[in-house]
């Protein structure tokens, strides 16, 4: 006589139980993804999978759900904030240098590493004021063959402690940013030609590149106009943000170095201008 077998739950009941068990964890992940997106401006599938200890496929499902709710926009390898038009967010108050240095540190470090490797083969380098350009300068300071032209006193001090040739213009010093600016600085550097320029900014939209300061923007424009190769350093938290002054359009630059793929509207505008977009790899 056969022993009566223990009843086994049906596949549907087992699946339902697993889904119910997973739901609280999924909701916590979704909230954490949105918080990270708000803080950093972009997220990648790889970093989220590592952070949550789940598979890439699970993260992609989470991102798809948030995209259906209009809370983000998926891009290749990750996600960015949802599109709200080219002028989605206006930043009109500039944080101080130290505060900006602390924001999105990992992304800026990765961008600086890639930027240094790209520009190190050049001889004459123009370097703008900014936190990411400063990090890049720290990575170039031991190269004996380069000459650096900058209106950043921080960069000048960092690099002049070595045997590098470092040049700064005359002009008025902006104490909080430690930058040299004004008509004298603009005029002096307008007489020069550079192999490559490294430019920082505070915002990037389909309309182009933006910065907080009128005076610093004038120097950025000189670097762009007088350089054979023009490189912009922009972490993904600045996508779809604009500031007081427009630096220029994408036709004015050659390379964008960032830490995550730009949103689709910005990516299309960059492609139309034939800008080479370089994504700094995760460490």
C-alpha positions as CSV (number, residue, x, y, z in Angstrom):
1,X,0.0,0.0,0.0
2,X,1.4,3.4,-1.0
3,X,2.1,5.9,1.6
4,X,0.0,9.0,1.3
5,X,2.2,11.9,0.1
6,X,2.5,15.2,1.9
7,X,0.5,17.9,0.2
8,X,2.8,20.3,-1.7
9,X,1.8,23.9,-2.4
10,X,1.1,24.7,-6.0
11,X,3.6,26.7,-8.1
12,X,1.3,29.7,-8.1
13,X,1.0,29.7,-4.3
14,X,4.8,29.4,-3.9
15,X,5.4,32.2,-6.3
16,X,2.8,34.4,-4.6
17,X,4.5,33.8,-1.3
18,X,7.9,34.7,-2.7
19,X,6.6,37.9,-4.2
20,X,4.9,38.9,-1.0
21,X,8.2,38.3,0.9
22,X,10.2,40.3,-1.6
23,X,7.9,43.3,-1.8
24,X,9.2,45.1,1.3
25,X,12.8,44.7,0.2
26,X,11.9,46.0,-3.3
27,X,10.2,49.1,-1.9
28,X,13.2,49.8,0.2
29,X,15.4,49.5,-2.9
30,X,13.2,51.8,-4.9
31,X,13.4,54.5,-2.2
32,X,17.2,54.1,-1.9
33,X,17.6,54.4,-5.7
34,X,15.6,57.6,-5.8
35,X,17.6,59.0,-2.9
36,X,20.9,58.2,-4.6
37,X,19.6,59.6,-7.9
38,X,18.7,62.9,-6.1
39,X,22.1,63.1,-4.4
40,X,24.3,62.1,-7.3
41,X,22.4,63.0,-10.5
42,X,22.8,59.5,-12.0
43,X,23.0,55.9,-11.0
44,X,24.5,52.8,-12.7
45,X,23.2,49.2,-12.7
46,X,26.6,47.9,-11.5
47,X,26.9,50.2,-8.5
48,X,23.2,49.5,-7.4
49,X,23.6,45.8,-7.8
50,X,26.7,45.9,-5.6
51,X,25.1,48.2,-3.1
52,X,22.0,46.1,-2.6
53,X,23.6,42.7,-3.1
54,X,21.2,41.7,-5.9
55,X,21.6,40.8,-9.6
56,X,21.8,43.3,-12.5
57,X,18.5,42.0,-13.7
58,X,16.8,42.8,-10.4
59,X,18.1,46.4,-10.6
60,X,17.0,46.7,-14.2
61,X,13.5,45.7,-13.1
62,X,13.5,48.3,-10.3
63,X,14.6,51.0,-12.8
64,X,11.9,50.0,-15.2
65,X,9.3,50.3,-12.5
66,X,10.5,53.7,-11.5
67,X,10.6,54.8,-15.1
68,X,7.0,53.7,-15.6
69,X,6.0,55.9,-12.7
70,X,7.9,58.8,-14.3
71,X,10.4,59.0,-11.5
72,X,13.6,58.5,-13.6
73,X,14.7,58.0,-17.2
74,X,16.7,54.9,-18.1
75,X,19.9,55.3,-20.1
76,X,22.5,52.8,-21.2
77,X,23.9,51.2,-18.0
78,X,21.8,53.1,-15.5
79,X,19.4,55.9,-15.0
80,X,19.2,59.7,-14.7
81,X,16.5,62.1,-13.4
82,X,13.4,62.4,-15.6
83,X,13.4,65.0,-18.4
84,X,11.6,68.2,-17.5
85,X,12.7,70.2,-20.5
86,X,16.1,71.9,-21.2
87,X,15.8,74.3,-18.3
88,X,14.6,71.9,-15.7
89,X,16.5,73.2,-12.7
90,X,18.0,76.6,-12.2
91,X,21.0,77.0,-9.8
92,X,21.6,80.7,-9.1
93,X,23.6,80.4,-5.8
94,X,27.1,79.1,-6.1
95,X,28.2,76.8,-3.2
96,X,31.8,77.5,-2.0
97,X,34.7,75.5,-3.3
98,X,35.0,73.2,-0.3
99,X,31.3,72.3,-0.4
100,X,31.5,71.6,-4.1
101,X,34.6,69.5,-3.5
102,X,32.7,67.2,-1.1
103,X,29.8,66.7,-3.5
104,X,29.9,63.7,-5.8
105,X,33.5,63.0,-4.9
106,X,33.8,59.5,-6.4
107,X,32.5,60.7,-9.8
108,X,34.8,63.7,-9.9
109,X,37.8,61.5,-9.0
110,X,37.0,59.1,-11.8
111,X,36.6,62.0,-14.3
112,X,39.9,63.5,-13.2
113,X,41.7,60.2,-13.6
114,X,40.4,59.8,-17.2
115,X,41.0,63.5,-18.0
116,X,44.6,63.3,-16.9
117,X,45.3,60.3,-19.0
118,X,43.7,62.0,-22.1
119,X,45.5,65.4,-21.8
120,X,48.9,64.2,-20.5
121,X,50.3,63.7,-24.0
122,X,49.8,67.4,-24.8
123,X,52.4,70.1,-24.1
124,X,50.5,73.3,-23.5
125,X,47.4,72.9,-21.2
126,X,44.9,75.6,-20.2
127,X,43.1,74.8,-17.0
128,X,39.9,76.5,-15.8
129,X,38.8,77.2,-12.2
130,X,36.8,74.3,-10.7
131,X,36.9,71.3,-8.3
132,X,37.3,68.6,-11.0
133,X,40.0,70.6,-12.9
134,X,41.8,70.9,-9.6
135,X,41.7,67.2,-9.1
136,X,43.0,66.7,-12.6
137,X,45.9,69.2,-11.9
138,X,46.9,67.0,-8.9
139,X,47.3,64.1,-11.3
140,X,49.4,66.1,-13.8
141,X,51.8,67.8,-11.4
142,X,54.6,65.2,-11.8
143,X,54.7,65.4,-15.6
144,X,57.9,67.3,-16.6
145,X,57.0,68.1,-20.2
146,X,53.8,70.2,-19.8
147,X,53.2,73.9,-19.5
148,X,50.1,75.0,-17.6
149,X,48.2,78.2,-18.1
150,X,45.5,78.8,-15.5
151,X,43.5,81.5,-13.8
152,X,43.1,79.3,-10.7
153,X,45.5,80.2,-7.9
154,X,44.8,76.9,-6.3
155,X,46.0,75.0,-9.4
156,X,49.0,77.4,-9.8
157,X,50.1,76.7,-6.2
158,X,49.5,73.0,-6.6
159,X,51.6,72.7,-9.7
160,X,54.3,75.3,-9.1
161,X,55.6,73.2,-6.2
162,X,57.2,71.0,-8.9
163,X,59.4,72.0,-11.8
164,X,56.5,72.6,-14.2
165,X,56.1,75.9,-16.1
166,X,53.0,77.5,-14.7
167,X,51.5,80.8,-16.0
168,X,48.8,82.9,-14.5
169,X,47.3,86.1,-15.9
170,X,47.1,89.5,-14.2
171,X,43.8,90.8,-13.0
172,X,41.5,91.0,-10.1
173,X,41.4,88.1,-7.6
174,X,38.1,86.6,-6.7
175,X,38.8,85.6,-3.0
176,X,36.2,83.0,-2.4
177,X,37.1,81.0,-5.6
178,X,40.8,82.1,-5.7
179,X,40.5,82.8,-9.4
180,X,42.0,85.6,-11.4
181,X,39.5,87.4,-13.6
182,X,38.6,90.7,-15.4
183,X,39.5,92.4,-18.6
184,X,43.3,92.2,-18.0
185,X,43.2,88.5,-17.6
186,X,41.0,88.0,-20.6
187,X,43.2,90.2,-22.8
188,X,46.4,88.5,-21.8
189,X,45.3,84.9,-22.3
190,X,43.5,86.0,-25.6
191,X,46.9,86.4,-27.1
192,X,47.9,82.8,-26.6
193,X,47.2,79.4,-28.2
194,X,46.8,76.2,-26.2
195,X,47.1,72.5,-27.2
196,X,44.2,71.6,-25.0
197,X,41.8,73.2,-22.5
198,X,40.1,71.7,-19.5
199,X,36.9,73.4,-18.6
200,X,34.6,72.9,-15.6
201,X,31.0,74.0,-15.4
202,X,27.9,74.1,-13.2
203,X,25.2,72.9,-15.5
204,X,24.6,71.1,-18.8
205,X,21.3,71.1,-20.8
206,X,20.4,70.7,-24.4
207,X,20.9,74.5,-24.6
208,X,24.6,74.1,-23.8
209,X,26.9,74.7,-20.9
210,X,26.4,77.0,-17.9
211,X,28.3,78.6,-15.0
212,X,27.5,80.7,-12.0
213,X,30.0,83.5,-12.5
214,X,30.0,86.1,-15.4
215,X,33.7,86.8,-14.9
216,X,34.8,83.2,-14.7
217,X,32.7,82.4,-17.8
218,X,34.7,85.0,-19.7
219,X,37.9,83.1,-19.0
220,X,36.3,79.8,-19.9
221,X,35.2,81.3,-23.3
222,X,38.8,82.4,-23.9
223,X,40.1,78.9,-23.3
224,X,37.5,77.5,-25.7
225,X,38.3,80.0,-28.4
226,X,42.1,79.6,-28.1
227,X,42.6,75.9,-27.8
228,X,43.1,73.2,-30.4
229,X,41.2,70.6,-28.4
230,X,38.5,71.5,-25.9
231,X,37.6,69.2,-23.1
232,X,34.7,69.7,-20.7
233,X,34.6,67.9,-17.3
234,X,31.1,67.4,-16.0
235,X,29.8,65.0,-13.4
236,X,26.3,63.6,-13.9
237,X,24.7,65.6,-11.1
238,X,25.0,68.7,-13.4
239,X,22.9,67.2,-16.2
240,X,19.7,69.2,-16.8
241,X,20.9,72.0,-14.6
242,X,21.5,75.6,-15.7
243,X,23.0,78.6,-14.0
244,X,23.3,82.3,-14.5
245,X,25.6,82.4,-17.5
246,X,25.7,80.4,-20.7
247,X,29.3,79.5,-21.6
248,X,28.6,78.2,-25.1
249,X,27.0,75.4,-27.1
250,X,28.1,71.9,-27.8
251,X,29.6,73.1,-31.2
252,X,32.3,74.9,-29.0
253,X,33.7,71.7,-27.5
254,X,35.3,68.5,-28.7
255,X,35.2,66.1,-25.7
256,X,32.9,65.6,-22.7
257,X,34.2,63.5,-19.8
258,X,31.6,62.4,-17.4
259,X,30.7,59.6,-15.0
260,X,27.4,58.3,-16.5
261,X,25.7,58.4,-19.9
262,X,23.8,61.7,-20.4
263,X,20.0,61.8,-20.7
264,X,18.7,61.0,-24.1
265,X,17.9,64.6,-25.1
266,X,21.4,65.8,-24.1
267,X,23.0,62.8,-25.7
268,X,21.2,63.5,-29.0
269,X,22.4,67.2,-28.9
270,X,26.0,66.1,-28.2
271,X,25.9,63.6,-31.0
272,X,24.5,66.2,-33.4
273,X,27.5,68.4,-32.5
274,X,29.9,65.4,-32.9
275,X,31.1,65.7,-29.3
276,X,33.2,62.7,-28.2
277,X,31.5,61.6,-24.9
278,X,33.9,59.7,-22.6
279,X,32.4,57.8,-19.6
280,X,34.9,57.5,-16.8
281,X,35.0,53.8,-15.7
282,X,34.0,52.8,-12.2
283,X,36.9,52.0,-9.9
